[in-house]
Amino acid sequence: MRIFLDNVNINSTSGPNGFAKKIAAEFSKNNETFTSINQLIDEKIKPDVQLSFIASQYQIAPIVQRLDGIYFNSDQDFNTLNLPIETTYAISAAVIFQSEFNKTLTEKFFGVHKNSHVIRNGTCLEKINIIPAMKNETLDNFENIWLCASSWRPHKRLRDNVDYFLEFGGKSDCLIIAGENPDVVEDKRILYAGHLSWEDLISVMKRSKYFIHLSWLDHCPNVVIDARAAGCHIICSSAGGTREIAGLNSTIIDEDEWDFSPTRLYKPPKMDFSKSINGSFDSEIDIKKIAERYVKVLESAIG
């Protein structure tokens, strides 16, 4: 099968592109996989199917749309922002949602698709298994390492992550904050790592006991799957799709249900850390298994 990955940049470290790089590597083991439209044009190659990430840039084969979320922030012109995504949704032979949360949200805005599938993200367990835990003299001074990582924006709720650590972390523990644009909190137990490569982040995860991701209305964050694969105990919000990938051995902060109406995404509600429940989802995170499920959907689109 010839698969064209549409609207991806495998040199980017963003969530969708990072996942595209992982699944393209799996596809390539048994299929011809292309990520460049120029290569297809120059070599006169006709793909059998295209996997369009978010919105299609071209239609040169039956489309399977891979959705990682849609716009619903009422402080934005979400209808206009959603237009290319909805257009692709309407012409796709099949749609793959990252989570049940993502599916419910999209169907609320766009309607029910005739051929939809929920396939949560995965990661490369083989690569993670061979990356060593980070060795660092500063970290040696602490008993337990806590970690959070994101491209920090208001709905990612960095301050809530910090507050959770300050309330539940031991006096000999530290919290590492990785990622760009964090707010700075002055505390000797809080360390800032800045932007890390994927390999370095995995190395830190393998040194960490806890991974905090209290983001509001997140869909299926790859960083949580990586942290779970690296052996971290996940702490996340019930609001959104993150709880679907956190694993059974996770801590979920229970929040009010959202009605899937447009909302001020960058004004998340306050959290009550006492409302804690155990994780109830045991999702597959091995990219090999995830790719097999993708291939079945791609094959059905050709038929």
Backbone as a ProteinNet text record, in pm:
[ID]
protein_1_A
[PRIMARY]
MRIFLDNVNINSTSGPNGFAKKIAAEFSKNNETFTSINQLIDEKIKPDVQLSFIASQYQIAPIVQRLDGIYFNSDQDFNTLNLPIETTYAISAAVIFQSEFNKTLTEKFFGVHKNSHVIRNGTCLEKINIIPAMKNETLDNFENIWLCASSWRPHKRLRDNVDYFLEFGGKSDCLIIAGENPDVVEDKRILYAGHLSWEDLISVMKRSKYFIHLSWLDHCPNVVIDARAAGCHIICSSAGGTREIAGLNSTIIDEDEWDFSPTRLYKPPKMDFSKSINGSFDSEIDIKKIAERYVKVLESAIG
[TERTIARY]
84.7	0	88.1	53.1	124.3	46.5	110.3	44.6	110.9	30	79.1	33.1	128.8	97.2	89.2	-30.7	-61.6	-61.3	-6.8	-6.5	76.6	193.9	285.3	423.5	498.7	638.7	713.9	774.4	835.1	961.2	1004.7	1117.9	1072.4	940.9	885.9	867.5	876.3	859.2	720.2	628.3	492.4	425.3	316	247.4	205.6	127.5	85.2	202.8	303.8	417.5	506.2	518	593.1	528.8	395.4	323.9	336	329	341.2	474.7	579.5	712.2	716	654.3	653.5	573.5	455.6	370.7	419.2	483.6	540.6	650	728.5	833.7	774.3	660.9	595	532.2	466.5	407.4	513.8	632.3	736.6	791.4	764.7	815.3	745.3	619.6	543.2	473.1	488.6	420.1	513.6	483.2	554.5	490.2	571.7	519.8	585.9	504.3	553.7	503.5	589.8	551.1	570.8	617.6	644.2	559.2	478	397.4	487.5	601.2	692.3	751.4	781.1	833.3	730.4	604.8	498.6	485.2	493.9	479.7	600.1	721.7	844.2	856.6	819	836.3	708.1	606.6	477.6	422	420.8	372.6	226.9	145	4.5	-16.8	-40.3	-65	-201.1	-213.6	-341.2	-436.5	-379.1	-460	-377	-443	-370	-426.6	-334.8	-370.3	-347.9	-456.1	-447.1	-456	-352.1	-348.1	-422.2	-529.6	-614.6	-695.4	-627	-696.9	-611.4	-675.5	-600.4	-552.2	-429.7	-376.3	-399.5	-405.4	-428.2	-517	-589.4	-659	-612.7	-528.4	-475.5	-506.3	-581.3	-620.7	-733.3	-800.7	-901.8	-842.9	-916.6	-865.5	-913.3	-819.8	-852.4	-802.8	-894.2	-859.4	-821.9	-708.4	-665.2	-681.1	-777.1	-810.9	-747.7	-685.5	-630.9	-703.6	-814	-892.1	-947.2	-1044.9	-1098.1	-1101.8	-1135.5	-1137.6	-1272.2	-1266.5	-1389.8	-1371.9	-1259.3	-1232.4	-1320.2	-1409.9	-1505.5	-1438.8	-1312	-1238.6	-1173.4	-1192.9	-1142.2	-1259.1	-1230.5	-1330.1	-1322.7	-1376.7	-1358.5	-1428.7	-1536.9	-1606.2	-1517.7	-1452.2	-1362.3	-1241	-1186.2	-1070	-1103.7	-1226.5	-1268.3	-1302.6	-1321	-1373	-1290.5	-1156	-1081.1	-1084.8	-1097.5	-1106.2	-1240.2	-1346.9	-1480.5	-1494.5	-1431.2	-1434.7	-1369.5	-1255	-1186.9	-1271.2	-1333.3	-1421.1	-1532.3	-1586.3	-1700.5	-1661.1	-1537.3	-1497	-1414.2	-1388.2	-1303.3	-1378.7	-1308.7	-1366.5	-1376.6	-1288.2	-1290.8	-1225	-1258.4	-1200.9	-1148	-1027.3	-969	-961.7	-1028.7	-1023.7	-918.7	-854.5	-753.2	-811.7	-935.2	-995.1	-1146.6	-1213.8	-1359.9	-1401.9	-1325.9	-1352	-1347.9	-1244.3	-1228.6	-1345	-1389.3	-1500.9	-1629.9	-1658.8	-1781.4	-1781.2	-1667.6	-1655.6	-1677.9	-1610.6	-1619.3	-1760.6	-1824.1	-1960.1	-2058.2	-2030.3	-2116.8	-2112.6	-1994	-1977.3	-2004.5	-1961.6	-1965.4	-2070.6	-2128.5	-2219.5	-2146	-2221.4	-2165	-2112.3	-1989.1	-1931.3	-1973.4	-1991.4	-2040.6	-1939.4	-1812	-1707.3	-1599.6	-1623.7	-1529.8	-1473.8	-1352.5	-1281.1	-1205.7	-1202.7	-1122.1	-996.2	-880.6	-751.6	-661.9	-638.2	-555.5	-409.5	-332.5	-193.1	-107.5	8	103.8	244.5	340.7	479.8	568.9	693.5	787.1	849.7	796.2	844.6	987.6	1023.9	1159.7	1263	1236.3	1330.3	1335.7	1219.7	1215.8	1291	1278.7	1342.9	1494.5	1554.4	1700.8	1757.8	1671	1719.2	1742.4	1860.8	1888.5	1827	1800.6	1754.9	1865	1824.8	1922.7	2008.2	2136.5	2229.6	2260.9	2238.5	2255.1	2283.3	2392.2	2432.1	2330.7	2268.3	2167.1	2049.5	2005.4	1891.8	1926	2053.3	2095.4	2066.7	2043.4	2016.4	1871.6	1788.3	1645.8	1604.3	1500.6	1452.9	1366.1	1264.1	1173.6	1170.7	1168.5	1162.5	1020.4	962.4	834.7	864.6	778.5	803.6	673.4	679.3	571.1	634.9	568.4	626.9	516.6	535.5	437.5	493.8	424.4	441.9	339.4	385.6	297	206.4	75.6	-31.3	-130.4	-221.2	-305.3	-381.7	-435.9	-517.3	-433.2	-300.3	-211.6	-194.8	-230.1	-241	-111.2	-4.3	123.9	114.7	45	36.7	-31.5	-130.7	-195.7	-100	-18.5	82.6	176.9	221.3	312.3	244.1	120.3	47.9	26.7	-1.3	-19.2	110.6	221.2	350.4	378.3	354.4	382.9	296.1	176.2	87.1	120.7	159.5	175.4	319.9	410.7	549.7	618.4	711.4	786.5	888.2	935.7	1032	1164.5	1191.7	1316.1	1292.3	1172.8	1139.2	1163.3	1172.2	1180.3	1084.6	1046.8	964	1044.5	1058.8	1122.8	1013.5	1028.2	936.2	1010.1	964.4	1024.5	930	986	903.7	922.7	867	884	775.4	810.8	719.1	657.5	733.4	674.1	672.9	574.3	579.7	685.2	756.5	864	811.2	830.6	795.5	924.7	950	1073.9	1061.4	1125.3	1127.5	1247.9	1326.7	1450.4	1423.6	1298.7	1265.4	1209	1197.4	1143.5	1256.2	1278.1	1387.1	1330.1	1396.6	1349.3	1446.3	1393	1477.3	1470.5	1370.7	1354.8	1312.4	1332.5	1295.3	1396.3	1347.9	1433	1402	1503	1478.5	1394.6	1333.4	1250.2	1331.8	1452.6	1536.2	1571.7	1606.7	1641.1	1519.7	1402.5	1281.6	1250.5	1264.2	1242.5	1341	1464.6	1566.9	1528	1473	1425.9	1304.8	1214.8	1097.1	1137.1	1240.1	1282.7	1350.4	1389.9	1444.3	1333.2	1214.3	1105.7	1008.8	951.7	850.7	710.4	686.6	553.3	558.7	452.2	435.5	300.9	302.5	180.1	136.6	8.4	-46.2	-191.8	-209.7	-342.8	-410.2	-366.2	-422.8	-574	-642.6	-788.6	-829.8	-916.1	-976	-870.7	-766	-667.4	-724.9	-673.3	-734.6	-666.5	-537.8	-463.8	-315.1	-264.3	-126.9	-20.8	61.4	167.1	264.2	285.8	381.8	337.3	207.5	156.3	179.5	159.6	185.3	332.8	420.2	563.5	598.8	540.5	569.7	521.5	405.6	353.5	443.7	487.9	576.6	711.1	752.9	880.1	868.6	746.5	728.1	679.1	638.8	591.1	447.6	418.2	279.9	217.9	107.4	44.7	-58.4	-55.3	-154.2	-216.2	-346.5	-408	-551.6	-613.2	-751.5	-848	-967.8	-1074.5	-1136.8	-1114.9	-1178.5	-1098.6	-1151.1	-1080.6	-1048.1	-954.9	-921	-798.3	-727.4	-602.3	-623.4	-732.8	-757.2	-768.6	-801.3	-815.7	-682.5	-572.1	-439.1	-349.4	-402.7	-320	-290.8	-368.9	-346.6	-424	-433.5	-506.6	-433.7	-302.8	-223.8	-198.3	-303.3	-292.3	-382.5	-356.6	-437.8	-512.2	-644	-728.2	-794.6	-775.9	-844.8	-980.4	-1085.1	-1220.1	-1272.1	-1316.5	-1368.6	-1510.6	-1578.5	-1713.8	-1713.9	-1821.1	-1835.8	-1856.3	-1796.4	-1813	-1921.1	-2003.9	-2116.9	-2082.5	-1953.1	-1905.5	-1956.9	-1991.7	-2026.2	-1901.2	-1896.6	-1782.1	-1757.2	-1630.7	-1596.2	-1465.9	-1436.4	-1312.7	-1200.9	-1136.1	-1036.6	-923.5	-885	-771.7	-812.1	-936.3	-984.1	-1034.9	-947.3	-991.2	-1040	-1128.6	-1179.5	-1072.7	-1096.5	-1006	-1021.4	-914.2	-914.7	-927.1	-990.1	-1000.1	-924.5	-802.1	-717.6	-770.2	-862.9	-917	-1008.7	-1055.6	-1144.3	-1059.1	-1000	-906	-964	-953.4	-1001.1	-891.9	-906.8	-810.4	-845	-743.4	-764.5	-844.4	-928.4	-1014.6	-997.6	-902.8	-877.6	-742.8	-740	-616	-590.9	-551.2	-537.5	-403.7	-402.4	-279.8	-190.2	-59.8	31.6	147.3	151.3	259.3	230.7	321.5	299.1	283.8	342.8	327.2	179.6	114.7	-26.8	-114.8	-78	-154.5	-146.7	-28.8	-11	-92.6	-101.4	-181.6	-327.7	-377.5	-516.6	-534.5	-436.8	-442.7	-447.5	-362.5	-355	-489.7	-558.3	-689.4	-788.4	-783.4	-873.5	-832.7	-702.4	-656.1	-697.7	-685.8	-726.1	-876.1	-954.6	-1099.1	-1135.7	-1056.4	-1083.1	-1055.3	-958	-928.2	-1044.2	-1095.7	-1205	-1331.1
-119.2	0	124	219	346.3	449.9	499.3	590.5	727.8	829.1	966.7	1033.4	1081.8	1156.1	1303.8	1355.1	1490.7	1587.2	1707.8	1815.8	1780	1722.7	1691	1747.6	1770.7	1810.2	1727.2	1619.1	1526.7	1583.8	1702.8	1768.9	1857.7	1873	1953.9	1867.9	1931.5	1859.3	1879.2	1939.4	1958.8	1823.4	1822.5	1697.4	1619.1	1678.6	1604.5	1557.2	1642.3	1604.8	1500.5	1509.6	1407.9	1271.1	1267.5	1141.6	1093.6	1186.7	1150.4	1082	1132.6	1072.6	929.6	907.3	773.4	675.2	716.7	622.2	602.9	704.3	688.7	582.7	579.9	478.8	339	324.9	193.8	156.3	252.4	227	178.1	239	213.5	71.2	-0.3	-136.8	-231.2	-200.6	-290	-217.7	-86.3	-7.8	99.6	150.2	266.9	390.6	471	585.2	713.3	816.1	942.3	1058.4	1155.2	1274.5	1402.2	1388.2	1505	1500.8	1602.3	1610.8	1630.8	1698.7	1722.6	1592.1	1499.7	1370.1	1295.5	1301.1	1234	1292.2	1424.5	1491.5	1461.7	1476	1457.4	1314.3	1218.6	1078.8	1017.7	1103.7	1059.2	937.4	949.8	841.1	869.3	769.3	780	698.7	765.4	690.3	621.1	516.7	446.8	518.5	587.1	651.6	761.8	862.5	966.5	982.3	995.1	1021.1	1168.7	1244.7	1389.9	1428.2	1493	1536.7	1669.4	1668	1783.2	1827.3	1883.9	1928.4	1895.5	1854.5	1817	1941.6	1932.7	2038.6	2005.9	1877.7	1829.3	1706.7	1678	1549.5	1478.2	1377.7	1301.8	1153.2	1118.5	980	983.6	870.4	868.8	917.6	1003.3	1067.9	996.4	970.8	938.2	1056.4	1121.5	1238.8	1195.2	1243.7	1216.7	1346	1344	1464.9	1463.9	1575.4	1586.9	1695.2	1742.1	1843.2	1944.9	2021.2	2131	2255.2	2367.8	2494.6	2514	2556.1	2584	2698.7	2768.2	2881.3	2999	3040.3	3146.4	3282.8	3294.1	3418.8	3426.9	3322.5	3320.5	3309.2	3332	3307.7	3158.8	3076	2931.1	2874.6	2935.1	2884.6	2896.1	3010.9	3029.3	2937.5	2925.3	2839.2	2692.7	2654.8	2515.9	2482.7	2584.7	2562.3	2462.4	2475.1	2376.2	2236.1	2229.2	2098.7	2033.2	2112.3	2059	2020.3	2097	2064.3	1928.7	1905	1775.9	1665	1692.9	1596.5	1548.9	1642.2	1610	1523.3	1538	1464.5	1340	1314.4	1200.8	1069.2	966.8	832	774.3	818.9	775.1	881.8	881.9	976.5	898.3	935	875.7	983.3	959.8	1049.5	998.4	1090.4	1053	1000.9	1034.9	997.7	1003.5	941.2	951.2	1095.5	1165.3	1307.9	1384.9	1360	1426.4	1394	1269.2	1225.9	1298.1	1300.1	1365.6	1514.1	1578.8	1721.7	1748.5	1671.9	1694.8	1670.6	1564.7	1535.3	1641.5	1704.6	1813.1	1931.1	1957.7	2072.5	2037.2	1919.2	1885.3	1781.3	1714.9	1604.8	1471	1362.7	1228	1188.3	1138.7	1089.8	945.4	908.3	774.3	663.7	699.4	598.6	654.3	643.9	702.4	595.9	623.6	529.9	608.2	554.5	612.6	528.1	588.5	522.3	619.9	589.1	678.2	669	768.9	776.2	670.5	646.2	553.9	608.4	534.3	576.8	455.7	481.3	374	317	206.6	146.4	95.7	46.8	-3.1	107.4	225.2	336.9	383.5	391.6	437.9	341.4	213.7	113.6	123.7	173.2	178.3	314.4	411.9	542.2	534.5	568.9	560	675.4	650.9	758.6	862.8	988.2	1096.9	1092.4	1108.5	1122.4	1269.8	1319.6	1462.6	1483.2	1551.9	1570.5	1652.8	1749.4	1830.2	1744	1655.5	1569.2	1468.4	1437.6	1344.1	1396.7	1527.4	1588.9	1571	1515.9	1504.3	1358.5	1334	1196.8	1150.5	1228.5	1195	1309.1	1272.3	1371.7	1375	1495.3	1519.7	1596.9	1580.2	1642.7	1688.3	1800.7	1840.7	1903.2	1891.6	1939.9	1980.2	2094.7	2143.4	2266.1	2310.1	2445.5	2526.4	2603.9	2653.1	2765.8	2739.7	2836.1	2826.2	2923.4	2926.4	2798.9	2730.5	2611.3	2490.1	2500.1	2393.2	2396.4	2507.3	2522.3	2487.6	2553.3	2530.6	2562.7	2670.7	2708.5	2599.7	2532.3	2422.3	2304.6	2277.9	2173.1	2202.1	2328.5	2369.2	2357.7	2406.5	2400.7	2256.6	2167.9	2026.4	1970.9	2001.7	1955.1	2011.4	2141.1	2203.2	2143.9	2097.2	2039.5	1893.8	1817.4	1673.3	1624	1707.2	1666.3	1670.6	1579.2	1577.3	1690.5	1719.9	1828.6	1799.8	1673.5	1635.4	1606	1641.3	1619.7	1747	1731.4	1849.1	1832.7	1944.5	1947.3	2007.2	1933.4	1984.4	2032.7	2155.1	2210.9	2220.6	2142.7	2143.5	2210.9	2270.9	2334.7	2484.6	2542.5	2684.9	2769	2892.9	2995.7	2965.4	2909.3	2885.6	3012.6	3020.4	3122	3078.5	3175.8	3144.4	3152.2	3044.1	3038.6	3022.7	3112.9	3108.6	3008.5	2895.3	2791.9	2702.6	2674.8	2598	2454.9	2408.3	2272	2266.3	2380.8	2386.2	2421	2333.7	2347.4	2364.9	2447	2475.3	2416.2	2333.9	2264.8	2326.6	2412.2	2469.8	2365	2396.4	2301.9	2188.3	2064.8	1946.9	1868.9	1803.4	1710.1	1594.7	1518.6	1405.7	1306.8	1276.9	1180.3	1229.6	1357.9	1411.9	1413.8	1445.5	1446.9	1305.9	1206.1	1067.8	1032	1075.7	1047.8	1106.1	1228.3	1290.1	1214.5	1174.6	1098.2	968.5	904.4	777.8	797.1	919.4	952.9	996.3	1028.3	1086.7	980.6	1007.3	917.7	960.6	1091.5	1144.1	1236.8	1231.6	1326.6	1394.9	1527.4	1604.2	1669.6	1650.5	1713	1750.5	1865.4	1908.7	1998.6	1989.3	2068.4	2049.3	2159.1	2157.5	2130.6	2031.5	1998.1	1965.3	1894.7	1843.9	1720	1684.4	1577.5	1442.5	1433.9	1307.3	1340.5	1406.9	1458.7	1349	1357.3	1258.2	1254	1368.6	1374.7	1286.4	1271.9	1185.4	1038.6	1003.8	865.8	832.2	925.4	902.6	885.8	970.4	961.7	829.6	786.7	657.4	543.5	548.9	445.5	444.8	561.3	572.7	529.8	498.5	446.6	546.2	665.3	766.7	737.6	775.9	778.1	907.5	896.7	1012.6	1074.7	1207.7	1285.4	1383.4	1371.9	1456	1490.9	1574.4	1617.1	1519.4	1513	1432.2	1504.3	1634.8	1716	1707	1634.5	1618	1471.9	1448.4	1312.1	1254.5	1332.8	1284.6	1162.6	1158.3	1044.6	913.6	921.1	800.3	733.2	805.2	751	743.8	783	792.3	657.1	554.3	421.6	398.3	271.3	235.7	283.8	282	328.8	478.4	557.2	702.2	771.9	900.2	982.9	1085.9	1085.2	1175	1275.7	1403.6	1508.3	1530.9	1494.7	1496.4	1639.8	1678	1813.1	1805.3	1918.8	1925.6	1888.7	1823.5	1788.3	1914.7	1916.2	2026.9	1987.3	2081.6	2050.4	2060.1	2075.7	2080.3	2201.9	2306.5	2433.2	2521.4	2617	2708	2770	2777.5	2825.2	2903.3	2976	3054	2959.4	2897.6	2794.1	2844.3	2970.7	3023.3	3078.3	3049.3	3083.9	2956.8	2861.8	2733.9	2751.8	2663.2	2673.7	2635	2675.4	2637.7	2489.1	2428.6	2285.6	2259.9	2149.7	2103	1970.6	1976	1857.5	1745.9	1777.4	1673.7	1577.5	1619.5	1534.8	1445.7	1344.9	1257.9	1118.1	1061.5	926.1	848.6	718.1	634.4	627.8	610.8	597.1	472.3	480	367	322.9	383.3	346.8	276	168	94.6	88.1	200.1	209.6	152.9	107.1	59	178.4	167.7	279	237.9	112.7	65.8	110	189	242.5	131.5	15.9	-96	-136.4	-150.4	-189.3	-77.9	46.7	161.2	166.2	143.6	148.2	39.3	-77.6	-186.3	-145.4	-75.9	-31.2	77.5	167.2	269.5	205.2	105.2	40.3	-20.2	-79.3	-137.8	-31.1	85.7	194.2	246.7	260.5	306.9	210.4	80.9	-18.3	-12.1	12.4	22.1	143	249.8	369.7	344.5	260.6	226.7	147.4	53.2	-31.1	50
0	0	0	-82.8	-87.5	-5.6	101	194.7	186.8	166	167.7	296.6	375.7	497.6	461.1	462.6	417.5	536.4	511	610.2	733.1	708.5	818.2	788.1	893.6	885.3	988.1	944.6	1040.4	1105.1	1060.9	1126.2	1241.3	1255.1	1364	1489.1	1606	1732.4	1791.7	1716.6	1768.3	1787.8	1863.8	1893.8	1770.7	1678.1	1558.4	1473.7	1456.5	1373.1	1440.8	1572.8	1644.7	1631.2	1639.2	1620.6	1475.9	1381.6	1239.5	1212.5	1273.4	1254	1307.3	1422.5	1481.5	1396.5	1353.5	1281.6	1137.3	1079.6	946	947.4	1054.8	1066.7	1071.6	1138.4	1144.3	1009.9	946.8	814.6	715.8	722.8	624.2	630.5	736.3	748.5	650.5	617.2	529.2	414.7	407.6	306.1	252.2	132.8	81.9	144.5	209.9	285.5	236.2	212.7	157.9	244.7	265.6	340.3	259	136	51.5	-74.6	-94.2	-216.3	-337.5	-319.2	-430.7	-482.7	-391.6	-434	-518.3	-475.3	-550.9	-691.2	-699.7	-829.9	-918.6	-862.1	-942	-995	-912.1	-950.6	-1007	-1024.9	-1082.2	-1006.7	-874	-788.2	-750.1	-763.3	-723.6	-595.6	-482.8	-359.5	-362.5	-283.7	-272.4	-177.4	-77.6	24.6	88.5	141	213	352.7	446.4	585.6	609.8	618.3	632.5	779.5	826.6	964.8	978	1052	1083.3	960.5	860.3	739.6	618.8	510.3	390.5	316.6	268.5	182.7	35.9	4.2	-131.2	-121.1	-227.8	-234.9	-360.6	-339.2	-452.4	-438.2	-332.5	-307.6	-204.7	-181.3	-75.4	57.4	126.3	247.2	372.8	463.6	602.2	685.3	753.4	833	974	1020.6	1157.8	1237.3	1329.6	1404.2	1543.4	1578.1	1713.4	1793.6	1739.9	1810.6	1712.8	1758.2	1678.4	1766.4	1706.8	1779.9	1849	1974.6	2048.8	2147.4	2138.1	2226.2	2185.1	2272.2	2237.9	2225.3	2267.3	2248.7	2110.7	2029.4	1893.2	1795.1	1667.3	1562.6	1528	1616	1603.1	1479.7	1436.8	1317.8	1193.2	1178.5	1064.8	1075.5	1195.1	1215.9	1187.9	1216.1	1195.8	1051.1	968.3	833.3	751.8	742	663.3	724.9	857.6	924.2	891.5	897.3	868.8	721.6	633.1	490.8	465.3	527.9	515.3	575.9	688	756.3	662.6	587.2	500.1	381.1	333.3	212.5	243.7	369	405.6	397.6	351.5	348.6	489.1	577.5	716.8	802.4	930.8	1025.8	1145.7	1190.1	1311	1418.1	1529.2	1644.6	1743.9	1814.7	1912.8	2042.9	2072.1	2200.2	2187.7	2281.8	2286.8	2310.5	2389.9	2413.4	2281.7	2202.4	2073.6	1980.3	1981.5	1897.2	1935.4	2064.9	2111.9	2077.7	2099.4	2069.3	1920.7	1836	1692	1640.2	1688.4	1643.9	1690.5	1802.7	1850.5	1752.8	1697.1	1607.7	1461.3	1415.4	1272.7	1236.9	1334.8	1306.9	1305.9	1297.7	1302.7	1165.3	1161.7	1036	1013.5	887.2	853.1	880.4	890.9	909.1	1002.3	1131.7	1227.7	1321	1372.4	1458.2	1565.7	1687.1	1793.9	1807.7	1776.7	1795.2	1870.8	1994.8	2076.5	2034.3	2067.6	2023.9	2092.8	2033.2	2091.3	2077.9	2130.9	2123.7	2100	2068.9	2033.6	2160.5	2207.9	2332	2317.3	2198.9	2179.6	2198.4	2142.9	2159	2303.8	2367.4	2506.2	2597.6	2571	2656.9	2657.7	2549.1	2543.3	2584.6	2610	2656.9	2807.4	2854.8	2998.8	3076.3	3203.3	3291.2	3304.7	3311.2	3315.1	3441.5	3422.6	3535.2	3552.9	3672.7	3698.2	3846.3	3875.7	4015.7	4093.7	4027.8	4097.9	4140	4051.3	4083	4192.4	4205.9	4310.6	4450.9	4462.1	4593.3	4637.8	4548.9	4579.9	4588.4	4669.1	4689.4	4573.1	4538.4	4428.5	4327.8	4200.2	4092.4	4037.2	4032.7	3967.2	3839.2	3738.9	3609.5	3546.7	3476	3385.8	3262.7	3148.6	3023.4	2927.4	2863.3	2766.4	2696.6	2592.1	2543.1	2620.4	2717.4	2822.6	2776.5	2789.6	2762.6	2878.2	2891.7	3012.9	3041.6	2937.5	2964.1	3003.5	2986.3	3032.4	3184.3	3246.3	3392.6	3466.3	3425.3	3493	3641.3	3675.4	3817	3898.5	3841.7	3911.9	3929.1	3827.1	3838.7	3955.4	3961.9	4069.4	4204.9	4214.3	4340.7	4386.4	4291.4	4327.5	4385.7	4320.3	4371.5	4510.8	4529.1	4658.4	4769.2	4734.4	4834.3	4864.5	4762.4	4780.6	4770.9	4719.4	4710	4845.9	4865.4	4990.5	4996.8	5115.4	5132.3	5063.3	5036.4	4968.4	4819.9	4769.3	4628.6	4548	4416	4329.4	4211.9	4152.4	4032	3918.6	3808.7	3688.1	3592.5	3544.8	3446.4	3313.8	3216	3082.5	2984.4	2880.8	2779.1	2773.7	2669.6	2644.2	2710.6	2742.4	2792.4	2929	3023.9	3156.2	3240.5	3330.5	3434.5	3536.5	3591.3	3685.4	3828.3	3902.9	4044.5	4122.4	4213.3	4290.4	4404.4	4388.3	4491.6	4462.4	4564.1	4542.5	4499.8	4516.6	4475.4	4333.6	4267.8	4131.8	4035.2	3937.6	3842.9	3702.6	3620.8	3485.7	3384.2	3294.7	3197.3	3058.4	3032.6	2899.9	2797.9	2670.5	2563.8	2559.2	2556.8	2549.8	2422.8	2368.8	2258.5	2312	2221.1	2263.4	2345	2300.1	2370.7	2510.3	2523.3	2655.2	2747.7	2691.3	2773.7	2824.5	2737.9	2781.3	2891.6	2878.8	2979.5	3115.5	3113.1	3237.9	3291.7	3203	3244.9	3314.7	3263.4	3322.1	3457.3	3485.7	3617.9	3714.2	3659.4	3738	3788.7	3905.2	3962.5	3922.2	3914.4	3885.1	3764.5	3683.1	3573.8	3591.1	3606.3	3629	3497.4	3462	3341.4	3371.1	3432.7	3475.3	3372	3248.3	3139.8	3130.2	3099.2	3088.8	2945.1	2925.7	2795.8	2689.9	2730.8	2636.8	2569.2	2452.3	2372.7	2392.4	2360.8	2373.7	2370.6	2472.6	2468.2	2460.8	2356.4	2337.2	2454.6	2517.1	2627.2	2743.9	2764.2	2870.7	2835.9	2709.2	2666.4	2682.6	2644.8	2662.2	2809.8	2895.5	3038.4	3096.8	3054.1	3100.7	3054.2	2929.1	2876.8	2948.8	2996.7	3068.3	3214.8	3258.3	3393.2	3496	3452.8	3547.6	3592.5	3715.3	3764.3	3713.1	3639.5	3576.6	3670	3678.1	3752.5	3653.3	3628.4	3526.3	3563.3	3480.7	3500.4	3435.4	3490.4	3428.9	3310.4	3298.4	3194.8	3065.8	2967	2841.1	2817	2725.1	2686.7	2753.8	2835	2894	2982.3	3055.7	3144.6	3067	2938.1	2856.6	2825.6	2844.5	2814.2	2937.3	3054.4	3174.7	3237.9	3203.6	3258.5	3387.1	3425.5	3547.3	3672.3	3668	3782.1	3766.3	3778.6	3762.1	3863.2	3881	3970.9	3886.8	3897.9	3818.9	3912.6	3885.2	3961.2	3895.5	3968.4	3912.7	3903.8	3784.7	3761.4	3706.3	3707	3653.4	3505.3	3462.3	3321.7	3238.3	3120.8	3026.5	2926	2885	2796.3	2648.1	2615.4	2477.2	2399.5	2471	2407.2	2402.4	2308.6	2305	2442.9	2479.7	2613.7	2607.6	2712.6	2719	2763.5	2666.7	2693.7	2782.3	2764.4	2840.1	2977.1	3017.2	3151.9	3220.1	3245.5	3303.6	3446.8	3492.2	3629.6	3731.9	3855.5	3963.9	3992.4	4039.5	4067.2	4217.3	4251	4388.5	4396.7	4447.3	4447.7	4537.4	4626.3	4714.8	4639.5	4522.5	4442	4351.9	4412.9	4344	4329	4207.5	4181.5	4106.7	4102.1	4030.3	3882.2	3799.8	3656.9	3624.1	3520.5	3484.7	3339.8	3266.8	3127.2	3116	3040.6	3017.2	2867.4	2808.7	2663.3	2616.2	2492.5	2428.3	2395.6	2422.6	2392.8	2302.3	2260	2172.3	2029.2	1970.5	1836.7	1732.8	1756.7	1663.8	1654	1769.6	1771.6	1715.7	1748.1	1697.6	1545.4	1490	1344.4	1275.8	1337.2	1279.6	1268	1368	1363.3	1257.6	1245	1140.6	1002.6	980	848.9	810.7	905.8	876.8	830.1	894.1	852.8	714.8	690.1	560.3	449.5	476	376.9	348.3	451.8	431.4	346.5	356.2	275.4	128.1	100.6	-39.6	-98.5	-16.2	-64.1	-88.6
[MASK]
+++++++++++++++++++++++++++++++++++++++++++++++++++++++++++++++++++++++++++++++++++++++++++++++++++++++++++++++++++++++++++++++++++++++++++++++++++++++++++++++++++++++++++++++++++++++++++++++++++++++++++++++++++++++++++++++++++++++++++++++++++++++++++++++++++++++++++++++++++++++++++++++++++++++++++++++

